[in-house]
């Protein structure tokens, strides 16, 4: 059975991440409580195991940062996760949602595109380990100048 719950820092600590997110989990482990408390965040549970979590962290009115931590065992829940994320993104009242994904993390890059994000930039040496990120953005309401 797949279910979604409001995410807590403890949920994030339960996830065994995919290889390309192991380093991210290690460097952010101390901020899991702060991130989950300051985001609209959900965790995904499959048969009683937390397999992933994600959320939107508001930056200012109309702009948010999307984040996700997907477990190595999230595959069977990916259809449900994708549906839930599409709903959350489509109903968020702001205009711009951004996310950065490690360039080497192909599943994360594919997920960004499936969720309606567009690649905006390649950010060299973005992460603390010197790796490159891709910046994606999604616009819910295109504002005309």
PyMOL commands that set and color helices and strands:
alter all, ss='L'
color gray80, all
select helices_A, chain A and resi 9-14+19-37+75-91+106-114
alter helices_A, ss='H'
color red, helices_A
select strands_A, chain A and resi 2-6+40-46+49-60+63-70+96-102+118-123+133-139
alter strands_A, ss='S'
color yellow, strands_A
deselect
rebuild
show_as cartoon
